[in-house]
Amino acid sequence: MIDVLAAVEGNIGSVGYGLAAIGPGIGVGIVWAAYIQATARQPESAGLTRTYAFLGAALSEALALIGLVAPFIYG
């Protein structure tokens, strides 16, 4: 008699999305770390660099949304 210890259920697309979300998560962290570093070096430029930080974070998050939609399109 064979005992099944673990079974894989669901779609492999969910595993793909989990892997696809790692890159944008790291990207958002890098964007905000660069913003904090730039603001610490030149506090008077915080207003200008904040705009670029939000833009960079939004573009990185767009990659996560593409990773969410791709398994539905190709799967």
C-alpha positions in Angstrom: 0.0 0.0 0.0 1.4 3.4 -1.0 0.8 6.3 1.3 0.5 9.8 -0.3 2.3 12.3 2.0 1.6 15.4 -0.1 -0.5 16.1 -3.2 -0.1 19.0 -5.6 -3.5 20.6 -6.2 -4.4 23.7 -8.1 -2.9 25.3 -11.1 0.8 25.5 -11.8 0.1 29.2 -12.7 -0.1 30.0 -9.1 3.4 28.8 -8.6 4.5 30.8 -11.6 2.9 33.9 -10.2 4.6 33.4 -6.8 8.0 33.2 -8.6 7.0 36.2 -10.8 6.2 38.3 -7.8 9.7 38.0 -6.4 11.3 40.3 -9.0 8.9 43.2 -8.6 9.1 42.9 -4.8 12.9 43.2 -5.0 12.5 46.1 -7.5 10.2 48.1 -5.3 12.6 47.6 -2.4 15.5 48.9 -4.5 13.5 51.9 -5.7 12.5 53.0 -2.2 16.1 52.4 -0.9 17.4 54.6 -3.6 14.9 57.3 -2.8 15.8 57.2 0.9 19.5 57.4 0.1 19.0 60.3 -2.3 16.9 62.2 0.2 19.5 61.6 2.9 22.2 62.9 0.7 20.3 66.0 -0.6 17.2 66.7 1.5 16.2 69.6 -0.7 15.6 67.3 -3.7 13.1 65.1 -1.9 10.1 66.5 -3.8 11.6 65.8 -7.2 12.9 62.4 -6.3 9.6 61.4 -4.7 7.9 61.6 -8.0 10.5 59.4 -9.6 10.2 56.9 -6.7 6.4 56.6 -7.1 6.9 56.2 -10.9 9.5 53.5 -10.4 7.4 51.7 -7.8 4.4 51.8 -10.1 6.3 50.4 -13.1 7.7 47.6 -10.9 4.3 46.7 -9.6 3.0 46.7 -13.2 5.4 43.7 -13.8 3.7 41.9 -10.9 0.3 42.5 -12.4 1.5 41.2 -15.8 2.7 38.1 -13.9 -0.7 37.7 -12.4 -2.5 38.0 -15.8 -0.1 35.9 -17.9 -1.2 32.5 -16.5 -4.8 33.2 -17.3 -4.0 34.2 -20.9 -1.6 31.4 -21.7 -3.0 28.7 -19.4 
